[in-house]
Amino acid sequence: MISGYGFALEPGHASLFSQDNQKNKEIIFAIQYAADAILNGPEGNRGHLYFLMEYDIQPGMARDIANGRPFKRFRPTKYLLDLYAANRQNDKRYDETYKHVWISNNAGSIPAWTQADVDAGAKNKTARLL
């Protein structure tokens, strides 16, 4: 940790990504969203928009504000994911950083499951329901 400059770790990793906590003692260097061409180009810093999956093409889902913009441009490297995997039972940072569950927001496109679908999933050891 860098000492003598007022920096400190946040009590919880998830708080680093809160809109209400953009300036905190753990942040050493941050790029704030701005439309100033000198800082971020003519359309501002949009990097935060590109980490989401393309959820709006999934059955039962439609693009909305709560789930963000489904641009799917960036993803963590395999190396980073492997670092998380090594100690995931004891380290909450992975689950606090990545979204895993999307709640259906488009009832008209939710697929109808049959008992045959359930039975087929139970036989497939790689399939899992959340």
C-alpha angles and dihedrals in degrees: 000000000000108000131199096036102081096257121144138164118262114244091240130029093220091062089068089072098046116119087222093056104052094130112047139140094264095059111092098168125009135174109220121204110262136154092217106125091213091059105034113357126263096305100042132238106322101167093111090062096059103064099075125098120244092264095158093074092056120100111268094019135107129177112268141159096254092060097041131226112322098218098137097199102131132045135171116265121253088246092058092046090050090053090055092045093057094071106010096137091062101030118073096187096094094053091042092051105044129052113232105171131054117188113220112259099174110062092179093068101042107123117240112241121212130198087256089060091051092047092048091051092050090055092049105079092196094056118089135172120219 
